[in-house]
Structures are given as C-alpha cells and as structure tokens.
Amino acid sequence: MNQEIENFIKLVKINTISGSGVSSGGYRNCAKEISNQCREIGLDTKTLELVEGKPIVVASHYGEDRNLPSLLLTGHYDVVPCDPEKWTVDPFADEKVYGRGTQDMKCCLAAYIECLRRIKGVYILSIKKIKGIGITLIPLLDEEIGGADGMGKFVETNFFRSLNVGFALDEGLASPTHQVPVYFGERAIWWIKLKATGDTGHASRYLAPNGAMEKIHRCCDRALAFREKEAKKYRNGTDIGDIITLNLTSLKAGKTSDGGLTYALNVIPSEAEAGFDIRIPPTIQDLVTFENDLKNELTKGEDGIEYILINGMKVNPSTSLDIKKNLWWERFQKTCLNLGLEIVPQIFPAATDSRFLRAKNIPCLGFTPIPNTKVLFHDHDEYLPIDVYMNSITIYLEMIKDLVNLVD
C-alpha cells in the first residue's frame, strides 16, 4: 500500500466523533497526526486550542509576497456518530478505505496534504514562480455539531486575520454521476425550541385548552402546515437547496422523578417542549424579519409559549459566480474544463464551516471531487474507492496550481 493511502487510513482510524472527541482524546490524537504529516512535507505548522481539548491545525506554504491574499484549504476532522452493529466492518479499524469520515470529510484533508506533498516535491520549481499567493491548510473540528468552537471562534482571531485569506475551498458532497456539485452558498441553519407551560393536575381532569400539551400540539400543527407548503415545492421539482425545510426533531414532556426512566402517566405535565431544525435558502436575505414572522406564525401570540433560538444565523451571504467580480471562480471553472470535469453550481442543502468564511466576505466554494461515487455521508459502511480518492488528489493538485498562480 502506498504512502498516500496509508496516511489517509491513519486519519480514518482515529475516532473523532463530535461531542466525545475531547474526553476520548480523539481530537488531539487526530490533530497530532495531521500536524506530523504536514511537518513531514515541510509546511510551517502550528496548533491552536481556542477551546481546551479542541485543537485547530494551521499549516502554511508561504508565497513570496505575504501582502497578497492567500488560498485557504479547510475542512473538519470530526465525524458523526455511528452504529457499529449496522456496519459490516469496524468503522475505525478497516484496512481498506471503509470507515467513518472517508467521505465526510477526512478524504479532503488527506488529499490536501498529499497534494501539498507533491507541490513541495515534483512541482517545487513551478511554485517558486508564484508572485505571492501562499497556501494555508486548516483542519479543524466540531463542524458536525455547528462549528461554534471550531471555525466560528477561529475567524474572530487576529491569527486568522493575519492569514489574509483571499479564497477558500471547503467540503462538498460526493456525486453518484459524472457531474460534480460545486457549492457557492448554503442554507442558513436554525435550531429553535418552543416551550409551553400550562395547567397541571390529575390526568382524569379535562384542562384543555390551557394545558402545556395542547399548546405545544397546536404549535406543532402550525409548524407542520408550514412544512407541507414548502414540501410541495420540492415534490414539484424545486431543488432542496432553494426551499425552506422545517423538521420536528424533538419532543419532551411528562412528569418524571428518575430522569426519564419512568413517567407518572396520571399527571398532566405543566411543561412541554418541541425542537425544530430549519434550513433557509440564501434567497431570503432579511433573516431578522424572517425570524419574527416565523415566531408569530408558530406561536400565534398564545400565552405560555416561549420561543428559544438555540442556533441561528443573522446573515447568510453567497459567493458570487460573476466572473467580472470573482476571478477565483473564473479560474476555478477553467481548471475544471481543462480537467474534463463537469461541475454543477448549487446551494448546499445543509450547513458547513463555509458560512463563517462567507460571513467575513471571503469567497468560498464547497468542492469534493469524488464523482461516480455512492453518497454515504453519515451512512452505514461509509466508503471511498481507492481510485476515486487518488484521482481527487490529482484534481486538487491542478486546481491549487492554477489558483495560486492567479496573479499571473
């Protein structure tokens, strides 16, 4: 097995499940392995911990003029949880390229490193011709749980500002066809909770309509009616990235004295909660007004209902695809054309760390060049064919070479 595959597998074998990566030491172990691989190829490598136990790796190859903007290659090394009983292989120990994170998105991080290895080696003379654009690789974490302690904090630091990022590549999605999606924007992520309070008493009584359960029921009915209006657009052919999705994802109620092991079924609960995941396309720019309208739509001004915003974006800019305004996009397109790679610009249906960069007016594209590959993000038996991974390195190599020579 060659070194490029071995290094990829080393990253996949490290358990970096979001939420447990701090206590398990997985985050630090993975950051250490990434740092070692970057130092091995001669990148100037630093590790930052803006939050204890959550390391961010910054590895740079500098251009001749650091006053010019740099190219940022970024991605997350945390992964989502998995159910090992439903996998046919160990999700963190397979010697082939099965494993949690093979598509989302340790494949990109590993390919970035191997691409830079080639640049530092075979293509060193070409890179020396650069008039100034440097390359910075930033693997970070917690993207799968919102990114607040990862990219969210990092973009607010002076260290990040010193990188003078002009353009960034982040994650995309696999594609089951020869076409590769390129994401120039994404839907804003909103997590909200509605908490209802109401009368309580013996369950043999009739307290409607002032019970917490009745109130939360009415709120859920209104939310699902809103959902159905948007779902009709999707069923009629509108791309999911261009509509609002609203899903009821949690319900909580009941009187318990043992942490939820048992419930007093003869007591009408005085509180009930419902949680929702909402994704909003970038065509809706006034998110403040949207939030006020949504709050009014769901609660209808009922007493005893609290609206709680757990996670919500106030701005959601997209990256311009106007070649007169975005020379990076013009070069990106030409490189894909030269490689015979058919790309399809789209709005990412979920949320990535790209949103933190775009909020700082940094153009960013989500791009994972793994066409003709079954999409297994967050799925059982996540897998990436070796030939597809090796080809992605070649694609990244040509892309990076062209982008860093943009000043020519």
C-alpha positions in Angstrom: 0.0 0.0 0.0 1.4 3.4 -1.0 2.0 6.2 1.5 -0.9 8.3 0.2 -3.4 5.6 1.1 -1.6 4.8 4.4 -1.8 8.4 5.5 -5.5 8.6 4.7 -6.2 5.4 6.6 -4.3 6.7 9.6 -6.7 9.6 9.9 -9.8 7.5 9.4 -8.7 5.1 12.1 -8.7 7.8 14.7 -12.1 8.1 16.4 -13.1 11.8 16.3 -16.8 11.6 16.9 -18.2 15.0 17.7 -19.1 15.6 21.3 -16.7 12.9 22.6 -13.5 13.9 20.8 -12.4 16.0 23.8 -13.0 13.4 26.5 -11.7 10.5 24.4 -8.6 12.4 23.3 -9.5 11.7 19.7 -9.4 15.3 18.7 -5.8 15.8 20.0 -4.7 12.5 18.5 -6.0 13.4 15.1 -4.6 16.9 15.2 -1.2 15.4 16.2 -1.3 13.0 13.2 -2.3 15.8 10.8 0.5 18.0 12.2 3.1 15.3 11.8 2.1 14.7 8.2 2.2 18.4 7.5 5.6 18.9 9.2 7.0 15.9 7.3 6.4 17.7 4.0 7.9 20.9 5.2 4.8 23.0 6.0 5.1 25.7 8.7 2.7 24.0 11.2 1.1 25.4 14.3 -1.6 24.0 16.6 -4.1 26.3 18.4 -6.5 25.5 21.2 -9.1 28.2 21.4 -11.1 25.8 23.5 -9.3 23.3 25.7 -9.1 19.9 24.1 -10.2 21.2 20.7 -7.1 21.7 18.6 -7.0 23.6 15.3 -4.1 22.8 13.0 -2.7 25.6 10.7 -0.1 24.5 8.1 1.2 27.0 5.6 3.3 27.2 2.5 4.2 30.8 2.0 4.3 32.8 -1.2 6.9 35.4 -2.0 4.8 38.4 -1.0 2.7 37.9 2.1 0.8 41.1 1.4 -1.1 39.3 -1.3 -4.1 37.2 -0.4 -3.7 33.5 0.4 -5.5 30.4 -0.7 -7.2 28.5 2.2 -7.8 24.8 2.1 -10.1 24.0 5.0 -12.1 21.1 6.4 -13.2 19.3 9.6 -11.7 16.2 11.1 -14.6 15.5 13.4 -17.2 12.9 12.3 -20.7 12.0 13.2 -21.6 9.0 15.5 -22.1 5.6 14.0 -23.9 2.4 15.0 -21.1 -0.3 14.7 -23.7 -3.1 14.8 -25.1 -1.9 11.5 -21.6 -1.8 9.8 -20.1 -4.8 8.1 -16.6 -3.5 9.0 -15.1 -1.7 12.0 -15.8 2.0 11.3 -12.4 2.9 12.8 -10.1 0.0 12.0 -10.6 -1.2 8.4 -7.5 -1.6 6.2 -9.5 -0.7 3.1 -10.9 2.7 2.7 -14.1 2.0 4.6 -14.7 4.0 7.7 -16.5 6.9 9.3 -15.1 10.1 7.7 -13.9 8.5 4.4 -16.3 10.8 2.6 -17.2 13.4 5.3 -14.5 14.7 5.2 -11.1 13.2 6.1 -10.7 12.3 2.4 -10.4 16.0 1.6 -8.0 16.7 4.4 -5.8 13.8 3.4 -5.9 14.7 -0.2 -5.0 18.3 0.6 -1.9 17.1 2.4 -0.8 14.7 -0.3 -1.4 17.4 -2.9 0.8 19.7 -1.0 3.4 16.9 -0.7 3.5 16.8 -4.5 3.7 20.6 -4.7 6.6 20.7 -2.3 8.3 17.9 -4.3 7.7 17.4 -8.0 6.2 20.9 -8.6 8.6 22.9 -6.4 10.0 24.9 -9.4 6.5 25.8 -10.5 5.6 27.0 -7.1 8.7 29.2 -6.9 7.4 31.2 -9.7 4.4 32.3 -7.6 4.2 36.1 -7.4 2.9 35.9 -3.9 -0.1 33.8 -3.1 0.5 31.4 -0.3 -1.4 28.2 0.7 -2.8 27.5 4.1 -4.3 24.3 5.3 -6.6 24.5 8.3 -8.1 21.2 9.6 -10.5 22.0 12.4 -13.3 20.4 14.4 -16.9 20.5 15.7 -18.4 21.2 12.2 -20.8 18.3 12.7 -22.2 20.0 15.8 -22.4 23.5 14.5 -18.8 24.6 14.3 -19.0 27.3 17.0 -15.9 26.1 18.8 -14.0 25.5 15.6 -14.3 27.8 12.6 -16.7 30.0 14.5 -14.1 31.0 17.0 -11.1 30.9 14.7 -12.4 33.5 12.2 -12.6 36.0 15.1 -8.9 35.8 16.0 -6.1 38.1 14.9 -4.2 35.0 13.8 -6.9 34.2 11.2 -6.9 37.8 10.1 -3.1 37.7 9.6 -3.6 34.9 7.1 -5.2 37.4 4.7 -7.4 34.8 3.1 -8.5 35.7 -0.4 -10.3 32.5 -1.4 -11.2 29.2 0.3 -12.0 25.6 -0.7 -14.2 23.6 1.8 -16.2 20.4 1.6 -18.8 19.5 -0.9 -20.6 16.2 -1.5 -19.9 13.0 -3.4 -21.8 12.6 -6.6 -23.3 9.3 -8.0 -22.9 10.7 -11.6 -20.0 12.1 -13.6 -21.1 15.6 -12.6 -19.5 17.2 -9.5 -21.6 19.7 -7.5 -19.8 23.0 -6.5 -21.5 24.8 -3.7 -21.3 28.6 -3.7 -23.7 29.1 -0.9 -25.8 27.2 1.7 -29.0 27.3 3.6 -28.9 29.1 6.9 -29.2 26.7 9.8 -31.7 27.5 12.5 -32.4 25.3 15.6 -35.3 26.5 17.7 -37.2 25.2 20.6 -40.8 26.1 21.7 -41.5 25.6 25.4 -45.1 25.6 26.6 -46.3 25.9 30.2 -49.8 25.3 31.3 -52.2 24.0 34.0 -51.3 20.7 35.7 -53.4 18.3 37.7 -54.7 14.7 37.8 -54.9 13.1 34.4 -58.5 12.3 35.0 -59.4 16.0 34.6 -60.0 18.0 31.4 -57.8 21.1 31.3 -57.9 22.0 27.6 -57.2 24.4 26.1 -54.8 25.7 28.7 -52.6 22.5 29.1 -49.0 22.6 28.0 -49.5 19.5 25.8 -52.4 21.2 24.0 -50.4 24.3 23.4 -47.4 22.5 22.1 -49.6 20.4 19.9 -51.1 23.5 18.3 -47.6 24.9 17.7 -46.5 21.6 16.1 -49.6 21.6 13.8 -48.8 25.1 12.6 -45.1 24.2 12.0 -46.0 21.1 10.1 -48.5 23.0 8.0 -45.7 25.4 7.1 -43.5 22.4 6.3 -46.1 21.0 3.9 -46.3 24.2 1.9 -42.5 24.0 1.3 -42.6 20.3 0.7 -45.0 20.8 -2.2 -42.4 22.9 -3.9 -39.8 20.1 -3.5 -42.2 17.5 -4.8 -42.9 19.7 -7.8 -39.2 19.7 -8.7 -37.6 22.7 -6.9 -34.1 21.9 -5.7 -33.9 21.3 -2.0 -31.2 24.0 -1.7 -33.8 26.5 -2.9 -36.5 25.9 -0.4 -37.1 26.1 3.4 -37.0 22.8 5.2 -38.6 22.5 8.6 -38.5 19.3 10.6 -39.8 18.5 14.0 -36.8 16.7 15.6 -37.5 16.5 19.3 -40.4 16.3 21.8 -40.2 16.4 25.5 -42.9 16.2 28.1 -44.1 14.2 31.1 -43.6 14.1 34.9 -40.7 12.1 36.0 -38.7 11.7 39.2 -36.0 9.4 37.9 -34.5 11.2 35.0 -36.9 9.8 32.4 -36.7 6.1 33.2 -40.4 6.2 34.2 -43.2 8.7 33.9 -46.2 9.5 36.0 -48.9 8.8 33.4 -51.6 10.0 35.8 -50.2 13.6 35.9 -50.9 16.2 33.3 -47.5 17.8 32.7 -47.1 21.5 33.3 -44.4 21.9 30.6 -43.9 20.5 27.1 -41.1 21.3 24.5 -40.7 20.8 20.8 -37.5 21.2 18.9 -37.1 22.1 15.2 -34.4 22.0 12.6 -35.0 24.8 9.9 -32.8 25.4 6.9 -33.3 28.7 5.0 -32.0 29.4 1.4 -29.8 32.4 0.8 -32.5 33.9 -1.4 -34.1 35.0 2.0 -31.7 37.8 3.0 -33.6 39.5 5.7 -33.3 36.8 8.4 -34.3 39.1 11.2 -37.7 39.7 9.6 -37.9 36.0 8.7 -37.4 35.1 12.4 -40.1 37.5 13.6 -42.5 36.2 11.0 -41.8 32.6 11.9 -42.1 33.2 15.6 -45.5 34.8 15.0 -46.6 32.0 12.7 -45.8 29.2 15.1 -46.9 30.8 18.4 -49.8 32.9 17.1 -49.3 35.1 20.2 -50.5 32.4 22.6 -49.8 32.9 26.3 -47.4 30.5 28.0 -45.3 29.7 24.9 -41.6 30.6 24.9 -39.7 30.8 21.7 -36.0 29.9 22.1 -33.4 30.3 19.4 -30.7 27.8 20.0 -28.6 28.4 16.9 -29.4 30.9 14.2 -27.6 32.9 11.6 -28.3 36.6 11.1 -26.5 36.9 7.8 -26.1 34.3 5.0 -24.1 35.6 2.0 -23.2 33.5 -1.0 -20.1 33.5 -3.1 -20.5 35.5 -6.4 -20.4 33.5 -9.6 -19.9 36.7 -11.7 -16.5 36.2 -13.4 -16.2 40.0 -13.5 -16.4 40.2 -9.7 -14.8 36.9 -8.8 -11.6 36.0 -10.7 -11.2 32.9 -8.4 -14.4 31.5 -9.8 -13.3 32.2 -13.4 -10.0 30.3 -12.8 -11.8 27.5 -11.0 -14.2 27.0 -13.9 -11.3 27.0 -16.5 -9.4 24.4 -14.5 -12.4 22.1 -14.3 -12.9 22.5 -18.0 -9.3 21.6 -18.7 -9.6 18.6 -16.5 -12.7 17.4 -18.3 -14.6 17.8 -15.0 -18.3 18.7 -15.4 -19.4 20.9 -12.5 -22.8 22.0 -11.4 -23.1 25.1 -9.2 -25.6 24.6 -6.4 -26.7 25.7 -2.9 -25.6 23.3 -0.3 -28.7 21.8 1.4 -27.2 21.7 4.9 -24.6 23.8 6.7 -20.8 23.7 6.6 -18.0 25.8 8.0 -18.0 27.8 4.8 -20.8 30.0 6.2 -18.3 31.5 8.7 -15.9 32.4 5.9 -18.6 33.9 3.7 -19.9 36.0 6.6 -16.4 37.6 6.6 -16.8 38.3 2.9 -14.3 35.6 1.9 -15.4 33.8 -1.3 -15.6 30.1 -0.7 -16.6 27.1 -2.7 -17.6 23.7 -1.4 -15.9 21.1 -3.6 -15.2 17.4 -3.1 -14.1 16.0 -6.4 -15.4 12.4 -6.0 -17.7 11.7 -8.9 -19.4 8.4 -9.8 -19.5 7.5 -6.1 -22.4 6.5 -4.0 -23.2 9.2 -1.5 -22.5 7.7 2.0 -22.2 10.8 4.2 -23.4 9.9 7.7 -24.5 6.5 6.4 -23.6 2.9 7.5 -20.5 1.4 5.7 -19.2 4.8 4.6 -16.7 4.0 1.9 -14.5 5.7 -0.7 -12.9 3.7 -3.6 -9.2 4.0 -3.7 -9.0 5.0 -7.3 -11.5 7.8 -6.7 -9.5 9.1 -3.8 -6.3 9.0 -5.8 -7.9 10.9 -8.6 -9.1 13.6 -6.2 -5.5 14.3 -5.3 -4.7 14.9 -9.0 -7.7 17.2 -9.4 -6.8 19.2 -6.2 -3.2 19.4 -7.4 -4.2 21.0 -10.8 -6.8 23.2 -9.1 -4.3 24.6 -6.5 -1.6 25.1 -9.0 -3.9 27.2 -11.1 -5.4 29.2 -8.2 -2.1 30.1 -6.6 -0.9 31.4 -10.0 -4.0 33.6 -10.4 -1.9 36.8 -10.0 -0.2 35.8 -13.3 
